[in-house]
Amino acid sequence: MASMGRPRTFDRDKAIEDAMYLFWQHGYESTSLTQLKAGIGNGISAPSFYAAFGSKEDLYRECIQCYLASYGQVTRRLWDSALSPREAMETTLQDSARMQCEAGHPSGCMVSLGAMSATSVENTAITEPLTRSRERTRAGISTTIKRGIEAGELKKDVDVKALTASFSTFLFGISIQARDGARIEELLSAITQIMQLWDCCRQD
């Protein structure tokens, strides 16, 4: 009579999510293998860890993709042509702020905080997907501003690069504010203020 195998109790998707929260909170370099093995499910042995994920670096890359496919979608409104350019900008800032302050996961944004996640030269390439994500967000902000000019919302002589830098710096800076304990009400008020910059550039 064939013996029954041990039931599969290892949920790989849940393990990636658990690891993502650790990397999100502590960054790549500060998250140790010991923390990862202890934090994944009910703990995992070293051989099982390497069999499942290959390496800490490989796991981190999977966690980045998990984040970008979920929490990282808060900037999607930048490409929503159903919204006016101003609505797209303001909604993106508001959605991002709410996500970064909500309970149930680390505060801040893993994409923005990723700039400080691996500061060693040898680890720079590991956070490249996060760098590309920030570049894509800047491009989305720039596109939204250009759309505002084309729609007649903004003056034709608006300095697109300067306005893009202003809004992207504000957006990425929300992560530091959220990590330092800023309340969502404070951030939403700040967003109302930064949107006055958009209004100052309106077409007369």
C-alpha positions in Angstrom: 0.0 0.0 0.0 1.5 3.3 -1.0 2.2 5.7 1.8 0.6 9.1 1.8 2.9 12.1 1.2 3.1 15.0 3.7 0.5 17.6 2.9 1.9 20.7 1.2 1.7 23.5 3.8 4.1 26.0 2.1 2.2 28.7 0.4 4.7 30.3 -2.0 2.6 33.3 -2.8 2.0 34.1 0.8 5.7 33.7 1.5 6.5 36.2 -1.2 4.0 38.6 0.3 5.4 38.2 3.8 8.9 38.7 2.5 7.7 41.8 0.6 6.6 43.4 3.8 10.0 42.8 5.4 11.9 44.3 2.5 9.4 47.2 2.4 9.9 47.9 6.1 13.7 47.4 6.3 15.1 47.7 2.8 17.1 45.1 0.9 20.4 45.4 2.7 19.0 45.6 6.2 16.7 42.6 5.8 18.7 39.5 6.9 18.3 36.0 5.7 17.5 35.1 9.3 14.6 37.6 9.3 13.3 36.3 6.0 13.4 32.6 7.1 11.7 33.5 10.4 9.1 35.8 8.8 8.0 33.5 5.9 5.0 31.6 7.1 5.8 29.7 10.2 9.5 29.8 9.4 11.4 27.9 6.7 14.7 26.0 6.8 17.7 27.3 4.9 17.6 24.4 2.3 13.9 25.0 1.8 14.5 28.7 1.4 17.1 28.2 -1.3 15.0 25.5 -3.0 12.0 27.8 -3.2 13.6 31.1 -4.0 17.2 30.6 -5.1 18.7 33.5 -3.2 17.9 36.6 -1.2 18.4 38.6 -4.4 16.0 36.5 -6.4 13.4 36.7 -3.7 13.7 40.5 -3.6 13.1 40.7 -7.3 10.0 38.6 -6.9 8.8 40.9 -4.1 9.4 43.9 -6.2 7.1 42.5 -8.9 4.5 41.6 -6.3 4.6 45.2 -5.0 4.4 46.8 -8.5 1.4 44.6 -9.4 -0.5 45.5 -6.3 0.3 48.5 -4.1 2.4 50.1 -6.9 -0.7 50.6 -9.0 -1.7 53.7 -7.1 -0.1 55.8 -9.9 -2.2 54.3 -12.7 -4.5 57.4 -12.8 -1.7 59.3 -14.5 -2.5 57.3 -17.7 -6.3 57.5 -17.3 -7.5 59.6 -20.2 -11.1 59.5 -18.8 -9.9 62.0 -16.1 -9.0 65.6 -16.8 -5.2 66.2 -16.5 -5.7 68.0 -13.2 -8.0 65.2 -11.8 -5.4 62.6 -12.8 -2.6 64.4 -11.0 -4.6 65.1 -7.8 -6.1 61.7 -7.7 -2.7 60.0 -8.1 -1.3 62.0 -5.2 -4.3 61.3 -3.0 -4.4 57.6 -3.8 -0.7 57.3 -3.1 -0.9 59.1 0.2 -3.9 57.0 1.4 -2.1 53.8 0.5 1.1 54.8 2.2 -0.7 55.7 5.5 -3.2 52.8 5.6 -2.9 50.0 8.2 -2.0 46.4 7.4 1.4 47.0 5.8 4.5 49.1 6.3 4.1 52.9 5.8 5.6 54.7 2.9 6.1 53.4 -0.7 8.5 50.6 -1.4 9.3 52.2 -4.8 10.3 55.5 -3.3 12.0 54.0 -0.3 13.9 51.6 -2.6 16.3 54.5 -3.4 17.7 53.9 0.0 17.1 50.2 0.1 20.5 49.1 -1.3 23.1 51.8 -1.0 26.2 49.6 -1.7 27.6 49.8 -5.2 27.5 46.1 -5.6 23.7 46.1 -4.9 22.7 48.9 -7.1 21.5 46.7 -9.9 19.2 44.8 -7.5 16.9 47.8 -7.1 16.9 48.7 -10.8 13.2 47.7 -11.3 12.3 50.3 -8.6 14.5 52.9 -10.4 12.6 52.2 -13.6 9.3 52.4 -11.8 10.2 55.9 -10.5 11.3 56.9 -14.0 8.0 55.7 -15.4 6.1 57.7 -12.8 8.1 60.8 -13.7 7.2 60.2 -17.3 3.5 59.8 -16.4 3.6 63.1 -14.5 5.3 64.8 -17.5 2.7 63.3 -19.9 -0.2 64.5 -17.6 1.3 68.0 -17.6 1.7 68.0 -21.4 -1.9 66.7 -21.7 -2.9 69.7 -19.6 -1.3 72.0 -22.0 -2.9 70.3 -25.0 -6.3 70.5 -23.3 -5.9 74.2 -22.6 -5.8 73.7 -18.9 -2.2 75.0 -18.6 -0.4 77.8 -20.3 1.5 76.8 -23.4 4.8 78.2 -22.1 4.7 76.2 -18.9 8.1 74.8 -17.9 7.2 71.1 -18.2 10.5 69.8 -16.7 10.3 72.1 -13.7 6.6 71.3 -13.0 7.4 67.6 -13.5 10.2 67.8 -11.0 8.0 69.7 -8.5 5.2 67.1 -8.5 7.5 64.0 -8.6 9.6 65.4 -5.8 6.4 65.9 -3.8 5.0 62.5 -4.6 8.2 60.6 -3.7 8.6 62.8 -0.6 5.2 61.5 0.8 7.1 58.3 1.6 9.3 60.0 4.1 6.4 61.9 5.7 4.4 58.7 6.0 7.3 56.7 7.4 7.8 59.5 10.0 4.2 59.2 11.1 2.4 61.9 9.2 -1.4 61.5 9.4 -3.4 61.2 6.1 -5.3 64.4 6.9 -2.0 66.3 6.9 -0.9 64.8 3.6 -4.3 65.5 1.9 -4.1 69.1 3.1 -0.5 69.3 1.6 -1.8 67.9 -1.7 -4.5 70.6 -1.8 -1.6 73.1 -1.4 0.6 71.6 -4.1 -2.3 71.6 -6.5 -2.3 75.4 -6.3 0.9 75.2 -8.2 -1.0 73.6 -11.0 -3.7 76.3 -10.8 -1.0 79.0 -10.9 0.0 77.7 -14.3 -3.6 77.7 -15.7 -4.4 79.2 -19.0 -5.8 82.7 -18.6 
